[in-house]
Amino acid sequence: MNGKTLCSHGAYPFLLEDEEHFAAQCRIDAYMASGHGGQKRNRTYSAVRATHLPTGIAVIAEESRSQHENKKRALRRLKKAIAVRLRKDTPLTALPEPIRHLFRPDVRELINPKNPLYPLLCATVLDALYHAQGKISTAAQTLGITTSRMNKILSSDKDLFTAANNIRSLFNQKPLAQ
């Protein structure tokens, strides 16, 4: 399914976990990053690979010389990767409580990608799009937002946009134009 996995609960149980419980479900491997960055970077185990054991999804973070900072980045990226790759196999019946307010008509701003709820928003939008067979207007209606707001959410993030186009291609829909 194009790098996607269908399951009964989708990404939601994993995305609703607090950081400590989520990290307990992961294997964290530290390693020496290759490439430029000075002597210290090449001699210390500062790069981090985080693997979510229940799903097998893995990401890396190696930007910082701090292993602690890279671990935080990797866990944040891992939640987003789970949100982008796991699809719920049943249609949405209700919006997840923690992000329900983001879909009210009077809310115009987009959620910051660094917000801990951002992966949950990504999963919800992509699940709605998947069950709408890639149709933006149908997915927007399911979420209670306008089509233009749905397009704005999808185009605000490269990974989200790519995942949306992958879903659309599954249902023989034309790719979205950026």
N, C-alpha and C positions, 0 to 999 in steps of 0.2 A: 504494500500500500504506500509506496513512495516514501519510505522512511518513517511512516506513521504507524502507530499501533492502536487498535481498537480494544477497549476493555470496558467492563460494566461501569466502573466508577470514574474512568478518565484520569486526569491529573489531579483532580480536586483533593483527595485525601492527603496527597503529598504536599500540595501547595498550602494547605491550611495548617500544616505542622509548624510549631515554633522552631526557631533556629537550632536549638539544642536537640530536639527530637529528630528533626530532619537530618542533622549532621550524624546522628547515631545510626541512620540508615545508609550511610555512605562509607566508602573506603577512601581514605585520603592518602595519597602517595606523594612524597616530596622527592624531587630529583633536581639535578643540576641542569639549568637551562643552557642551551648552546647559543652561539651567536655573540654579537657585540654587547657591550654593557660594562666593560671593565673587568679587572681582575677579580674583584669580590664576587660579582655575579657568577663567574665561571668556576668559582671554588666552593660555593655554598649551595646547599640544597634548599633554594628559595622557591623554585617553581613547584606548583601543586597540580596534581591530577585528581579530580574528585569523580568517583563513580558511584552512582545511585544503585545500590545492590538489588532492590526489588525490580528495577526496570532495565538495568544494564547500561543506562545512558551515562556517558562520561564527557567531561569538559576539562580544559586546562586553564590555568592563569599563571603567567610568568612575567608580568609587566614590572612588578615591584621587586626590590631587593629584599623585601620583608616576607618571610614565609607566612606569617600571621595575616598580613594584608592580602596576599595571594589566595590564602584559604578562604577568606571572606568573599573575595571576588569569585572564586570558583564555585562556592556554594550558591551565590546569587545567580550566577550564570547557569548552574545546574537546574535550579528551579525554573528558569525561563526555558531552558532546553526541554524539560519535561512538559511544560505548558505548550510548547510548540509541537512536540512530537506525539503526545498521547491524546487520543480522541475518545470521548465518551461514546459508547455504542448506542445509547438511547438519547432521544431529543431532550433538550432542556425543558423542564416543567416549571422551574422557578430559578431566578437569578440567585447566585450564592449571596448569603446575607452580608458578608463583609464588604462587598462591592455593589450592592443593590443601589445605593445612593448615587453611584457614578452614572447610572443610566436614566436618571430623572431628566425630564425635558428642560428644567431650569439650570442644569449643570452644563456648562459650556467648556470648561478647561479640560485638558487632557491630563491624565495621571502621569506623574514623573516616573520614568523607568527605574529609578533607584528606590521608589516606594516599594515596601515589602508586598503590597497587594498587586503590583504590576503583573507578575506571572499569572495570578488568578484571573485578572482582566483578559490577558492574552488567551488563556485556555477557554474562557467563556465565549469570547468573540469567535475564536476558531471553531469551537464546537457548534455554535449557532450557524456558522458558515457551512460547516460540513453537513449538518442536517438539513440545510437549505439547498443542498446540492450545488454549492458554490455561488448561489444567487445572492448578491449583495442586498437587494431590496427585501427579500424574504428574511434573510438573517437579521437585518436592521429591524424589521417589524417584530420578529421574535424577541429581540432585546428591548423593544420599546423606544428606539432611537430613529433619527432620520437617516436616509441613505447617505446624505452628505457627511453626517457625523460618523457613520460607519466607515466611509472611505477615508476620512481624516484619521480615524484611529488606526486603520490598516496601513496607511501610508506614513504614519509617524515613526515607524520602526522597521528597519530593513529586514530583520528576521521574521517579523509578523507579516510583512508584505510578501516575502518569499513563500512563507507557509500558506498564506491565502491563495497565492497563485498556484501553488502545488495542489491545494484542495480543488480549486477551479478546474485545473487540468484533469483531475480524476473524473470530473463530470462533464468533460468536453466543453467547458466554458472558455472563452477567450481570456488571456491574461489581462490583469488590470494594468492600465497605463499609469506611469508615475508622474 
